[in-house]
Amino acid sequence: MAESRQSLTIGATTIQPGQRVTLELPVAQLTTHTPVTLPVHVVHGRREGPSLFVSAALHGDEINGVEIIRRVMSQPVLDRLAGTLIAVPLVNVFGFLQLSRYLPDRRDLNRSFPGSQGGSLAARLAALFMSEIASRCTHGLDLHTGAVYRENLPHVRADLSDCELCRLTIAFGAPVILDSPYREGTLRKACHDRQIPVIVYEAGEALRFGERAIHTGVQGVLRLMNALGMIRMRSRPVNPILTSASYWVRAPMSGILRSLTSLGKLVSADQVVGEIRDPLGNKVAEVRSRYGGVVIGLTHLPVINQGEALFHVAMVDNVAEASELLEQFQDEMERSPFYPLFKSCLHRSSIWKYSES
């Protein structure tokens, strides 16, 4: 007989064991008097287990996570869920509607946690998330992308000194794990202060769907839930690259950038990774890496100014081993049933478009 569970209440909605519910948490009103709500999907399993929140679009223009959650929620395996899944695909609804990273008051929501009920709009939204979502969970996963014109290789970030976080980041199955310290004001830090382990998934670019980023994210959510004992699934183990340090290669001068590397590529110390020319082509500056590592982020904007961040490099000790692990990740990607879709979507163009990421 299935183990009985208690009901779960979020806002004004009570969810019984075995129920799937989509609810709306009131946030504020637009200046047009239109109410704005926080949409929340809840799957409250019949059996006991962990409670996991998966959040996306804390930055309103980071939309890959929205699609990741949509696909995860359609998985039949959730019908046999142990524990509770709380999915919030549009945390920053205001920014999402305006295709903007920020809230209307230009505040960064992911620098406003844990928030306060009487503070700014960002502080109130952060407080709502903490009180109604995070406080009801044992674990969390926060989905992000790079900024506009800046793309990230799929990777996860967590404090690897925490054994539980280390286990979960490895289980997620991204090609790179970055040991990342906590930063004040972030959702991850606010949850850490409440003993809720949270990992961050970074992949793709703002305002673009990237099939590699989305597929890796969907598989990662399912792998994570499997590791937590919430679902049962077979998955091929992935050996990620673990790195404890990263740095940005910055532009030595202003001009037009010609990139000589790409995401997932390994670079050596003092390697030429790009060239910058002035618009007339009379002056050339080489862009060189400082240390060896794997490129986990880069800019796609060729017009750059002196000092701008161009390439994000995660430092690695064993280049040969890192190269082998990246090849394994690519092989795993090509075995995916989504890979033909990924290849066919590379040249589609719109604001909400697929791009190789």
C-alpha positions in Angstrom: 0.0 0.0 0.0 1.3 3.5 -0.9 2.6 5.4 2.0 0.1 8.2 3.0 1.2 11.8 3.0 0.0 15.1 4.2 -1.5 17.7 1.9 0.6 20.7 0.8 -0.6 24.3 0.9 0.9 27.0 -1.3 -0.8 30.4 -1.2 -4.5 29.7 -1.0 -4.3 26.3 -2.8 -4.2 23.0 -1.1 -2.7 20.1 -3.0 -3.6 16.5 -2.0 -1.2 13.6 -2.4 -1.3 12.3 -6.0 -2.5 15.6 -7.4 -0.9 17.8 -10.1 -1.9 21.5 -9.8 -1.1 24.7 -11.6 -1.7 27.7 -9.3 -1.1 31.4 -9.4 0.5 33.4 -6.6 -0.5 37.1 -6.6 2.6 39.4 -7.0 1.5 43.0 -7.9 -0.4 44.9 -10.6 0.8 46.6 -13.7 0.2 50.3 -14.1 -2.8 49.3 -16.3 -4.4 47.7 -13.2 -3.7 44.2 -14.7 -2.8 41.7 -12.0 0.5 39.9 -12.3 0.8 36.5 -10.8 3.6 33.9 -10.3 2.7 30.7 -12.1 3.6 27.5 -10.2 3.3 23.9 -11.2 3.1 21.4 -8.4 3.3 17.6 -8.5 2.6 16.2 -5.0 3.4 12.5 -5.1 1.5 9.9 -3.2 4.8 8.5 -1.6 7.1 10.3 0.8 10.3 11.8 -0.6 12.3 15.0 -1.0 10.7 18.3 -2.1 12.5 19.9 -5.1 11.9 23.3 -6.5 13.1 24.1 -10.1 13.1 27.8 -10.9 13.7 29.6 -14.2 13.8 33.2 -15.5 14.9 34.9 -12.3 16.4 37.1 -15.1 13.5 37.7 -17.4 15.4 37.3 -20.6 16.9 33.9 -19.7 14.3 31.7 -21.4 16.0 28.3 -21.9 14.9 27.3 -18.4 11.2 28.0 -19.3 11.4 25.4 -22.0 13.4 23.0 -19.8 10.6 23.1 -17.2 7.9 22.7 -19.9 9.5 19.5 -21.2 10.1 18.1 -17.7 6.5 18.6 -16.7 5.4 16.5 -19.7 7.4 13.4 -18.6 5.2 10.4 -17.8 7.7 9.4 -15.0 6.2 12.2 -12.9 3.0 10.1 -12.5 5.0 7.8 -10.2 6.7 10.6 -8.3 8.0 10.1 -4.7 8.1 13.5 -2.9 7.1 16.8 -4.4 8.2 18.8 -7.5 7.5 22.5 -7.4 8.3 24.1 -10.8 8.3 27.9 -11.3 9.1 28.6 -14.9 8.7 32.4 -14.8 9.9 33.9 -11.6 10.6 37.3 -13.0 7.3 37.7 -14.9 7.8 41.4 -15.4 11.2 41.0 -17.1 9.9 38.1 -19.2 7.1 40.2 -20.7 9.6 43.0 -21.5 12.4 40.7 -22.8 14.5 42.2 -20.0 16.9 40.8 -17.4 15.6 43.2 -14.8 12.4 44.2 -13.0 10.7 47.5 -13.9 12.6 49.3 -11.1 15.9 48.1 -12.9 16.7 45.9 -9.9 18.3 42.5 -10.4 16.0 39.9 -8.7 18.9 37.5 -8.2 20.7 40.1 -6.0 17.6 40.8 -3.9 17.2 37.6 -1.9 15.9 36.8 0.7 13.9 40.0 0.2 11.3 41.6 2.4 7.5 42.1 2.2 7.8 45.8 2.6 10.7 46.5 0.3 11.1 47.2 -3.4 9.3 45.2 -6.0 12.3 42.9 -6.3 12.5 42.4 -2.6 8.8 41.6 -2.4 9.0 39.1 -5.2 12.1 37.5 -3.6 10.3 37.3 -0.2 7.2 35.7 -1.9 9.4 33.0 -3.5 11.2 32.3 -0.3 8.1 32.0 1.8 5.8 30.1 -0.6 8.3 28.0 -2.6 11.7 27.6 -1.1 10.5 27.2 2.5 8.5 24.1 1.4 11.5 22.4 -0.2 14.4 20.2 0.8 16.4 20.9 -2.4 16.5 23.4 -5.2 17.7 23.8 -8.8 18.0 27.3 -10.4 18.2 27.5 -14.2 20.1 30.3 -15.9 21.7 31.3 -19.3 24.3 33.7 -20.4 23.5 37.3 -21.0 22.4 38.9 -24.3 25.1 38.2 -26.9 26.9 36.0 -24.4 26.6 32.2 -24.5 27.5 29.6 -21.8 28.5 26.0 -22.3 26.2 23.8 -20.2 27.7 23.6 -16.7 26.6 23.6 -13.1 27.8 25.7 -10.2 27.7 24.8 -6.6 29.8 24.9 -3.4 31.6 21.6 -3.7 32.7 21.6 -0.1 29.2 20.5 0.7 29.1 16.7 0.1 25.4 16.6 -0.8 25.8 19.4 -3.4 28.9 17.6 -4.8 26.9 14.4 -5.2 24.0 16.2 -6.9 26.1 18.2 -9.3 27.9 15.1 -10.5 24.5 13.3 -10.9 23.1 16.2 -13.0 25.4 15.2 -15.8 26.6 18.5 -17.3 30.1 18.4 -18.9 31.6 20.9 -16.5 31.2 21.6 -12.8 32.4 24.9 -11.4 33.1 25.2 -7.7 31.4 28.5 -7.0 31.4 30.5 -3.8 28.1 32.0 -2.5 27.2 35.6 -3.4 25.1 37.8 -1.2 21.6 38.5 -2.6 21.3 35.4 -4.7 18.6 32.8 -4.4 21.4 30.1 -3.9 22.9 32.0 -0.9 19.5 32.7 0.7 18.6 29.0 0.5 22.0 28.0 1.8 21.3 30.2 4.9 18.2 28.1 5.4 20.0 24.8 4.9 18.4 24.2 1.5 21.0 22.9 -0.9 20.7 24.5 -4.3 22.7 24.1 -7.5 22.7 26.4 -10.5 22.6 25.3 -14.1 24.1 27.7 -16.7 23.7 27.1 -20.4 23.0 29.0 -23.6 22.3 32.6 -24.3 19.6 35.1 -23.3 16.5 35.5 -25.6 17.4 32.3 -27.6 16.4 28.7 -27.4 19.5 26.5 -27.6 18.7 22.8 -28.1 21.9 21.5 -26.6 21.4 23.7 -23.5 17.7 22.7 -23.2 18.3 19.0 -23.8 21.1 18.8 -21.3 19.0 20.7 -18.8 16.0 18.4 -19.2 18.2 15.3 -18.8 19.9 17.0 -15.8 16.6 17.7 -14.0 15.6 14.0 -14.4 19.0 12.8 -13.4 18.9 15.0 -10.3 15.4 13.7 -9.4 16.7 10.2 -9.9 19.6 10.8 -7.5 17.2 12.2 -4.9 15.1 9.1 -5.2 12.1 11.0 -6.5 11.9 8.9 -9.7 13.4 5.8 -11.1 15.2 5.9 -14.5 18.2 4.4 -16.2 20.8 6.8 -17.1 24.4 6.5 -18.4 26.8 8.0 -15.9 28.6 11.2 -17.1 32.1 12.0 -15.9 32.2 15.8 -15.7 35.2 18.2 -15.6 35.5 19.6 -12.1 37.2 23.0 -11.8 37.6 25.3 -8.8 38.6 28.5 -10.7 37.8 30.4 -13.8 38.6 33.8 -15.4 37.5 36.1 -18.2 39.8 37.0 -21.1 39.2 40.7 -21.7 39.7 42.9 -24.7 43.1 44.7 -24.8 41.6 47.3 -27.2 38.4 48.4 -28.8 37.5 47.3 -32.3 36.1 44.3 -34.2 36.6 40.9 -32.7 37.5 37.8 -34.7 37.1 34.8 -32.5 39.6 31.9 -32.9 38.0 29.5 -30.5 34.5 28.3 -29.5 32.5 26.9 -26.6 33.8 23.7 -25.2 37.3 24.1 -26.8 40.4 23.6 -24.7 42.9 26.4 -24.7 46.5 26.5 -23.4 48.3 29.2 -21.5 49.1 32.2 -23.7 47.2 30.8 -26.6 45.8 33.3 -29.2 42.1 33.0 -28.9 41.1 36.0 -30.9 42.1 39.1 -32.8 40.8 42.6 -32.6 41.2 45.1 -35.5 40.1 48.7 -35.7 37.4 49.2 -38.3 39.9 50.3 -41.0 42.0 47.2 -40.4 45.2 49.2 -39.7 45.8 48.0 -36.1 45.7 44.4 -34.8 45.8 43.2 -31.2 46.0 39.6 -30.3 43.7 38.3 -27.5 45.5 35.7 -25.4 44.4 33.3 -22.7 46.3 33.6 -19.4 46.0 30.0 -18.2 44.9 26.7 -19.8 41.4 25.5 -19.5 38.0 24.9 -21.3 36.0 27.8 -22.8 32.6 27.8 -20.9 31.4 31.2 -22.0 32.0 33.7 -24.8 30.6 36.8 -26.5 28.9 36.6 -29.9 29.1 40.4 -30.3 32.0 41.3 -32.7 31.9 45.1 -31.9 33.7 45.3 -28.5 35.2 47.9 -26.2 38.5 47.8 -24.4 38.2 45.8 -21.2 35.0 43.9 -22.2 34.7 40.2 -21.2 35.3 38.0 -24.3 36.0 34.4 -23.2 35.2 32.7 -19.9 37.8 30.0 -19.3 37.4 27.3 -16.6 40.9 26.3 -15.5 41.8 22.6 -15.6 44.9 20.7 -14.6 44.7 17.7 -16.9 44.1 18.9 -20.4 44.1 15.4 -22.0 41.5 14.1 -19.5 39.3 17.2 -20.0 39.4 16.7 -23.8 38.3 13.1 -23.4 35.4 14.1 -21.1 34.2 16.7 -23.6 34.2 14.2 -26.4 32.2 11.8 -24.2 29.6 14.6 -23.6 29.4 15.3 -27.4 28.9 11.5 -28.1 26.1 11.4 -25.5 24.5 14.4 -27.1 24.6 12.8 -30.6 22.9 9.7 -29.3 20.0 11.7 -28.0 16.7 11.5 -30.0 16.6 15.4 -29.9 19.9 15.7 -31.8 18.3 15.8 -35.3 16.1 18.7 -34.0 19.2 20.4 -32.6 20.9 20.2 -36.0 17.9 21.2 -38.0 17.2 24.3 -35.9 20.6 26.0 -36.2 19.6 28.4 -39.0 16.1 29.4 -37.8 15.8 33.1 -37.0 13.5 35.0 -34.7 13.7 36.7 -31.3 12.7 33.4 -29.7 14.9 31.1 -31.8 16.9 28.0 -31.7 20.7 28.5 -32.0 23.6 26.2 -31.3 24.6 26.8 -27.7 
